[in-house]
């Protein structure tokens, strides 16, 4: 499954390099061991056909920047998730307290119950399920302008 097709590097001349003749034997031997010959044209830390794969497992290729960047830590992601959840809980508690003091909460509960929103939501979901399966099930194709 080898190919002889050679692609030019996109405008990422920072990550692609010309073949280094001084280290050509080393590069070829390393490439043969890895069974990847395209990596000899990539700068350090990059690999793959267009040098857009990161050699390091804890890095990812940023399309906008055109370089490999370190993956964000799990701690920072969990901290952000915790802050968002805490903010949502506090905001929900504040809104509930404000609405219950003024009797607004009972008004909205009665309004939602009188509108029978559950039945209307079921009708809308059923409509879209039927519209989505018209062509597959019934062979009916709607005009593309709809």
MODELLER restraints for C-alpha pairs under 7 A, 6 or more apart:
rsr = mdl.restraints
at = mdl.atoms
rsr.add(forms.Gaussian(group=physical.xy_distance, feature=features.Distance(at['CA:9:A'], at['CA:16:A']), mean=6.61, stdev=0.5))
rsr.add(forms.Gaussian(group=physical.xy_distance, feature=features.Distance(at['CA:9:A'], at['CA:50:A']), mean=5.68, stdev=0.5))
rsr.add(forms.Gaussian(group=physical.xy_distance, feature=features.Distance(at['CA:12:A'], at['CA:66:A']), mean=6.52, stdev=0.5))
rsr.add(forms.Gaussian(group=physical.xy_distance, feature=features.Distance(at['CA:15:A'], at['CA:42:A']), mean=5.96, stdev=0.5))
rsr.add(forms.Gaussian(group=physical.xy_distance, feature=features.Distance(at['CA:15:A'], at['CA:43:A']), mean=5.23, stdev=0.5))
rsr.add(forms.Gaussian(group=physical.xy_distance, feature=features.Distance(at['CA:15:A'], at['CA:46:A']), mean=6.81, stdev=0.5))
rsr.add(forms.Gaussian(group=physical.xy_distance, feature=features.Distance(at['CA:15:A'], at['CA:51:A']), mean=6.40, stdev=0.5))
rsr.add(forms.Gaussian(group=physical.xy_distance, feature=features.Distance(at['CA:16:A'], at['CA:41:A']), mean=5.93, stdev=0.5))
rsr.add(forms.Gaussian(group=physical.xy_distance, feature=features.Distance(at['CA:16:A'], at['CA:42:A']), mean=4.61, stdev=0.5))
rsr.add(forms.Gaussian(group=physical.xy_distance, feature=features.Distance(at['CA:16:A'], at['CA:43:A']), mean=5.75, stdev=0.5))
rsr.add(forms.Gaussian(group=physical.xy_distance, feature=features.Distance(at['CA:16:A'], at['CA:51:A']), mean=6.32, stdev=0.5))
rsr.add(forms.Gaussian(group=physical.xy_distance, feature=features.Distance(at['CA:17:A'], at['CA:41:A']), mean=5.22, stdev=0.5))
rsr.add(forms.Gaussian(group=physical.xy_distance, feature=features.Distance(at['CA:17:A'], at['CA:42:A']), mean=5.55, stdev=0.5))
rsr.add(forms.Gaussian(group=physical.xy_distance, feature=features.Distance(at['CA:17:A'], at['CA:43:A']), mean=6.00, stdev=0.5))
rsr.add(forms.Gaussian(group=physical.xy_distance, feature=features.Distance(at['CA:18:A'], at['CA:41:A']), mean=5.68, stdev=0.5))
rsr.add(forms.Gaussian(group=physical.xy_distance, feature=features.Distance(at['CA:19:A'], at['CA:40:A']), mean=6.61, stdev=0.5))
rsr.add(forms.Gaussian(group=physical.xy_distance, feature=features.Distance(at['CA:19:A'], at['CA:41:A']), mean=5.50, stdev=0.5))
rsr.add(forms.Gaussian(group=physical.xy_distance, feature=features.Distance(at['CA:27:A'], at['CA:40:A']), mean=5.77, stdev=0.5))
rsr.add(forms.Gaussian(group=physical.xy_distance, feature=features.Distance(at['CA:31:A'], at['CA:37:A']), mean=5.09, stdev=0.5))
rsr.add(forms.Gaussian(group=physical.xy_distance, feature=features.Distance(at['CA:31:A'], at['CA:39:A']), mean=6.85, stdev=0.5))
rsr.add(forms.Gaussian(group=physical.xy_distance, feature=features.Distance(at['CA:31:A'], at['CA:40:A']), mean=6.80, stdev=0.5))
rsr.add(forms.Gaussian(group=physical.xy_distance, feature=features.Distance(at['CA:38:A'], at['CA:48:A']), mean=6.21, stdev=0.5))
rsr.add(forms.Gaussian(group=physical.xy_distance, feature=features.Distance(at['CA:38:A'], at['CA:49:A']), mean=5.57, stdev=0.5))
rsr.add(forms.Gaussian(group=physical.xy_distance, feature=features.Distance(at['CA:39:A'], at['CA:47:A']), mean=4.90, stdev=0.5))
rsr.add(forms.Gaussian(group=physical.xy_distance, feature=features.Distance(at['CA:39:A'], at['CA:48:A']), mean=5.90, stdev=0.5))
rsr.add(forms.Gaussian(group=physical.xy_distance, feature=features.Distance(at['CA:42:A'], at['CA:51:A']), mean=5.47, stdev=0.5))
rsr.add(forms.Gaussian(group=physical.xy_distance, feature=features.Distance(at['CA:45:A'], at['CA:54:A']), mean=5.84, stdev=0.5))
rsr.add(forms.Gaussian(group=physical.xy_distance, feature=features.Distance(at['CA:45:A'], at['CA:55:A']), mean=5.04, stdev=0.5))
rsr.add(forms.Gaussian(group=physical.xy_distance, feature=features.Distance(at['CA:45:A'], at['CA:56:A']), mean=6.62, stdev=0.5))
rsr.add(forms.Gaussian(group=physical.xy_distance, feature=features.Distance(at['CA:46:A'], at['CA:52:A']), mean=6.36, stdev=0.5))
rsr.add(forms.Gaussian(group=physical.xy_distance, feature=features.Distance(at['CA:46:A'], at['CA:53:A']), mean=5.66, stdev=0.5))
rsr.add(forms.Gaussian(group=physical.xy_distance, feature=features.Distance(at['CA:46:A'], at['CA:54:A']), mean=4.73, stdev=0.5))
rsr.add(forms.Gaussian(group=physical.xy_distance, feature=features.Distance(at['CA:46:A'], at['CA:55:A']), mean=5.39, stdev=0.5))
rsr.add(forms.Gaussian(group=physical.xy_distance, feature=features.Distance(at['CA:47:A'], at['CA:53:A']), mean=5.09, stdev=0.5))
rsr.add(forms.Gaussian(group=physical.xy_distance, feature=features.Distance(at['CA:47:A'], at['CA:54:A']), mean=6.02, stdev=0.5))
rsr.add(forms.Gaussian(group=physical.xy_distance, feature=features.Distance(at['CA:47:A'], at['CA:55:A']), mean=6.02, stdev=0.5))
rsr.add(forms.Gaussian(group=physical.xy_distance, feature=features.Distance(at['CA:52:A'], at['CA:61:A']), mean=6.19, stdev=0.5))
rsr.add(forms.Gaussian(group=physical.xy_distance, feature=features.Distance(at['CA:53:A'], at['CA:61:A']), mean=6.24, stdev=0.5))
rsr.add(forms.Gaussian(group=physical.xy_distance, feature=features.Distance(at['CA:54:A'], at['CA:60:A']), mean=6.02, stdev=0.5))
rsr.add(forms.Gaussian(group=physical.xy_distance, feature=features.Distance(at['CA:54:A'], at['CA:61:A']), mean=6.16, stdev=0.5))
rsr.add(forms.Gaussian(group=physical.xy_distance, feature=features.Distance(at['CA:54:A'], at['CA:68:A']), mean=5.87, stdev=0.5))
rsr.add(forms.Gaussian(group=physical.xy_distance, feature=features.Distance(at['CA:58:A'], at['CA:70:A']), mean=6.06, stdev=0.5))
rsr.add(forms.Gaussian(group=physical.xy_distance, feature=features.Distance(at['CA:58:A'], at['CA:71:A']), mean=5.69, stdev=0.5))
rsr.add(forms.Gaussian(group=physical.xy_distance, feature=features.Distance(at['CA:59:A'], at['CA:68:A']), mean=5.95, stdev=0.5))
rsr.add(forms.Gaussian(group=physical.xy_distance, feature=features.Distance(at['CA:59:A'], at['CA:69:A']), mean=5.24, stdev=0.5))
rsr.add(forms.Gaussian(group=physical.xy_distance, feature=features.Distance(at['CA:59:A'], at['CA:70:A']), mean=4.29, stdev=0.5))
rsr.add(forms.Gaussian(group=physical.xy_distance, feature=features.Distance(at['CA:59:A'], at['CA:71:A']), mean=5.17, stdev=0.5))
rsr.add(forms.Gaussian(group=physical.xy_distance, feature=features.Distance(at['CA:60:A'], at['CA:68:A']), mean=5.32, stdev=0.5))
rsr.add(forms.Gaussian(group=physical.xy_distance, feature=features.Distance(at['CA:60:A'], at['CA:69:A']), mean=5.47, stdev=0.5))
rsr.add(forms.Gaussian(group=physical.xy_distance, feature=features.Distance(at['CA:60:A'], at['CA:70:A']), mean=6.43, stdev=0.5))
rsr.add(forms.Gaussian(group=physical.xy_distance, feature=features.Distance(at['CA:60:A'], at['CA:71:A']), mean=6.33, stdev=0.5))
rsr.add(forms.Gaussian(group=physical.xy_distance, feature=features.Distance(at['CA:61:A'], at['CA:67:A']), mean=5.73, stdev=0.5))
rsr.add(forms.Gaussian(group=physical.xy_distance, feature=features.Distance(at['CA:61:A'], at['CA:68:A']), mean=4.37, stdev=0.5))
rsr.add(forms.Gaussian(group=physical.xy_distance, feature=features.Distance(at['CA:61:A'], at['CA:69:A']), mean=6.28, stdev=0.5))
rsr.add(forms.Gaussian(group=physical.xy_distance, feature=features.Distance(at['CA:62:A'], at['CA:68:A']), mean=6.07, stdev=0.5))
rsr.add(forms.Gaussian(group=physical.xy_distance, feature=features.Distance(at['CA:62:A'], at['CA:69:A']), mean=6.68, stdev=0.5))
rsr.add(forms.Gaussian(group=physical.xy_distance, feature=features.Distance(at['CA:99:A'], at['CA:105:A']), mean=5.08, stdev=0.5))
rsr.add(forms.Gaussian(group=physical.xy_distance, feature=features.Distance(at['CA:134:A'], at['CA:140:A']), mean=5.58, stdev=0.5))
rsr.add(forms.Gaussian(group=physical.xy_distance, feature=features.Distance(at['CA:135:A'], at['CA:141:A']), mean=5.34, stdev=0.5))
